[in-house]
Amino acid sequence: KQEVTQIPAALSVPEGENLVLNCSFTDSAIYNLQWFRQDPGKGLTSLLLIQSSQREQTSGRLNASLDKSSGRSTLYIAASQPGDSATYLCAVLQGAQKLVFGQGTRLTINP
Amino acid sequence: ETGVTQSPTHLIKTRGQQVTLRCSSQSGHNTVSWYQQALGQGPQFIFQYYREEENGRGNFPPRFSGLQFPNYSSELNVNALELDDSALYLCASSLSGAGNEQFFGPGTRLTVL
């Protein structure tokens, strides 16, 4: 059974810092990995998608890496801003249908 | 291009009642997946619909059922509501095919009293 773990559960940093969020998964038989952002009480916004054959993806200040063999992904956020405050979720696509999510990292950027 | 929409936004029901949630997929997408997100947790996969047929199901009882219509929109029905069904219900649409990105709607917040 696939299990996805995100560490830390919560993170608070001052504005301008670079930071890394971690995601690990137990079964390497995945189709892809997605990072999402969720604001309180809202839906999910897709940030980055990494296919299983890829190693990393970049979008603006965000960079996500994938090491399928070790079951790890990281989301790097450069020059953090207060507007980056949200919960960040990683999810792996398994069986071509089912996204399996971690519990998320709640990020607070302090001005 | 129209994104994924869901209705209603919020819903309050009492234990034992039935509820129907609706989802319109993103333009051009033919696959809809439903997820349940309890407070403070990651979303859990309920089921997926493709070509109006259930195409995979998570660990949810049969009182959770769904439909997909020819225009690819979808409904989630929950019978005999329980207190633990209180959650944010998320719909995601995608193109069929392995590895395609899922795009999520804003969700429906269901409260069961």
Interface residues (C-beta under 8 A of the other chain):
Chain A: V4 Y31 N32 Q34 F36 G41 K42 G43 L44 T45 S46 L49 Q51 S52 L89 A91 L93 G95 A96 Q97 K98 L99 V100 F101 G102 Q103 G104
Chain B: V4 Q6 S33 Y35 G40 Q41 G42 P43 Q44 F45 Q48 N55 G56 G58 L88 L90 A92 G97 A98 G99 E101 Q102 F103 F104 G105 P106 G107 R109
